[in-house]
Amino acid sequence: MQRDLSEPHSRDAYRYAEGAEKVPDHIRAWSEVLLNVRDPSVVKLSSLDEEHGVFELEIREELINKSLARPQISRTDGNHRLNFGEGDPKYEWPPLTVSTPFAMTIGLPPEAEAYLFMDINDNQKAMNTAHLAHLKARLTGPEKLAVEDPALWIAERLTDDPKSPWHGIVHKGGQRTQGLKRRVNLAALRSGIDMTLSETVKMRSMDVEAKYALIRIFWNAVAKIYAGEWADQKSMLLKGVGIWTFSQLGAEVIDRCLVLQL
């Protein structure tokens, strides 16, 4: 019932689990893996408290035949979390000892597995990317963030700086406050800043404070020149495509201005 395996997706899951061994003070929690016992003979259920539905489950490993085309215990959901490049030397990674929460159904037909997989993966609402970016900034701390993710550090600084045109109009995720017109997504702004930093030549050797000052000057100029569009909530200037376009332009403008100053 699983989607095709993606090596990058599996490797991301592996690295997340690997971090639980290497950095034990960084709390990690695996989302639950869902298994289905297609062949009930390979498990043994013993009642511990039948009145409250408590049973002991024993997996009879001696009865499991791994050479079968149709597995006796299938992975209904969680394939990438359980894949370690098995069978392909290019993608074989050392095994990890990490506890994984799981739920197990017994005797479901393949059609029922397919419905469960569809329900789990089709009905999820994606997390707001602005909220995730802001959480990362809060958890990392400003000094470390300035080194690890300067684009996010600059984007956060632009939203908090009263001298910045972005002050008060950037939504950082979470519940929106009534009365405030936060028109721009923090994740979109962060992506734009990253484009500027990637495409600039003259700013690469500068420290993050100097980069921030130049980027703020550029956006102040944009907000002044395009004052009408900046004030218009429906303007494409403050949508993702507008932010990214001007961010790329910003790298060129800043580089040319720095050449003129020299």
N, C-alpha and C positions, 0 to 999 in steps of 0.2 A: 504493500500500500504506500510505500515511501516514494518520495520524489527522487530523481537521479542524484547520486552523491556528488557533492561539490567539494573538491579538495581544499580550496580556500576556506569554505564554511567549516569543514571538519577540522582544519588546522586551527582556526580561530577558537573552536570549542576545546580543542586539545590544549592550546596555550592558556585558556582560561582555567582549565582544570590543573594544568601544570603550575600555575601561579599559586594554587592552594598549597602545594608542597614547598615551593620556593619562598613564598612570602606569606607565612601563616598568619601575620597580623592584619592582612587585607582580607576581610571577610568575603567569601564567595558562596553562593548558593545555586546549585544546579536546578533548573526547572525539571519537573517530573517527567520521567520516561514512561511511556505506556507500552506494555507488552501484552500479547495474547497467546495463551496456551492452545494451540490448534489440536494438539494430541494430548488429551487429558491423562493418558497413561504415564506420562513422564513427570507428573506431579502427584503428591500425596497430601491430602488434607486431613488433619486430625482436629477434632473439636476440643477446644479448651474451655469455652463458656458459650454453649449453644444458645442460651437464652439471650445473650448480648451479641451474638454473632462474631465471637472471637475464635479464630482457627489458627492452627500452626500449618504453614505451608513448607513442604519439603520438595526440593527439586531433585529428581532421581537422575543424576547426571549419567549413570551407567547405561540408561536407556536412550540417551540422546544420540542420534546419528547425524553428525555434521555434514555428511556427504549427500544428504537428501536434497533434491532440488527445491522442495517445499519445506521450509523449516518447521520443526515441531513447536517451537516457541518463536513467534514472529515479533518484529519491532513495529508496532502500530504507529508510534510517534517517538522520535528521539534518535533517528538513525545517525545524524551527524555527531551527536554527543557520544555515541558508542563506537564510531568508526575510528580505527587507528591505522588506516592504510593497509589493512590485512590483505595479504596475497600479492601486493605490488611492492617490490623492494624499494622503489623510488619514494613511496609514501609511508614506509613502516617507521613508526616512532616508538621509543621505549614505553612499555606499559606503565601506567600510573596507578597508584593506590589511592583512589578518591571515592568516598561514599556518594552514591547516587540515589536519590529518592525515586521510587517507581510505584506504579500501579499495575496490577495484572488482572486481566480478564481471562476466563477459562471457557473454551469451547465456542467462541464467536466465529461465525463463518466469515470468509474473506470479504463479502459484501458489507457486513456490519463493520469490519475494520475500516473499510474504505469510507463509510459514512462518518465514523469517529474521526478519522484523519482529516476529512473535509471540514467537519464542524470545528475542530481544534484550530486549524490553520486558516480557515476562511472567515471566521467570525471575530478574529482579534482586531482590536483598534490599535493602530501604531501610536507609539509614544510621541508626543510633541517634541520635535528636534530642538526647539529653543529651550524647552525645559531641561532636556538632557545636557545641552551645552552649559546652561547656567549651573546645573548641579555639579558638573565637572569642574567649573571654575571655583565654586564654593568649597568642594572637597579637596582640590589640589592646593589652593592657597595662592595668593598673588605672586610671591617671589618664585615659587616653583613653576607656576603656570607661565610666567614670562619667558622661562627657558624652554619648557616642554611644548607649549602651544602659544607662541607669541600672537598669532592671529586672534585667538579667543581672548587673550589678555587685552589686546588693543580694542577689540569689539566691546568688551565689558567696560573698559575705561571710557570709551566714547559715550556709552549710555549713561555713565555716572557723572561725567564732567559737565558742569553748567556752561562751560565755554565751548562745548561741542554742539553742533547742530542736531546730533542724534539724541541729545539729552531729553528724556521724557517721552520719546516716541517709539521706543523699542520694547517689544514684548518678550519677556524672558521665560515665558511658560508659566504653568500653574493657572490659578483662577484669575480671570481678568477682572480688574477693578472698575466698577461703574464710574462713568464720568471722565475717565482717562482715555485718550485716543492714542493707543499704542498701535501704530500702523505697520511697524516693521518687525520681522522675525529675527531674533538674535542669531539663529543659525545661518540665515541668509547673509546677515552682515558679516559674520565671522568668515563665511566662504568668500565674500568679496575681499575682505582684508587679506586673506590668504592668497588670493589672486594677485593683489598688489605686491605683496612681499615676494611672491614667486617670480614675478615678471620684472621687478626692478633690478637695476644693476648697481646704481650708485648707493643705494641704502643698505646693501647686503652686509657691509662691514660695520655698520652703525649699531649702537646699542638700542635696546627696545624703546627706551625713553625718547631717543632722537627720532626713531621711526614713528612713534606715536605722534610726536609734535608735528612732523611733516604731513602725516596722513590727516590729522585734524585740520591743519591749514588748508589742505586740498578740499576736504569736504565742506569747510566753511565757505570756501570760494564757490563751490557748486551750489550750496544752499542760497548764496547771495545772488548769483547770476541767474539761477532758475527759481527765484523766490515764489513765483506763481505756482509752478509745478510742485515745489516743496510743500506748499500749504494745501495742495489738493490731495485729498485722501484717495482719489481714484487714479492719480497720476502713475504712469508706468515707471517713473523715476524711482519711486520708493517700493517697487515690486522687485522680486528676485532678479529678473532679467535686467532691469534698470540699474540696480545696485552693482551687479556683476560687470555690466558694460562700463560703467563709470569707474569701477575699481581697476579694470584693466587699463583704461585711459589714464587713471591716476598714476600708475607706475611710469608711464611715458612722460606725463607732465612733470612729475617730481624729478625724474632723471634729467630732463631738459633744463629745468630751473636750477638744479644743482650744478650743471655744466656752466650755465651763464654766470653763476656766482663765482665759480673758480676762475 
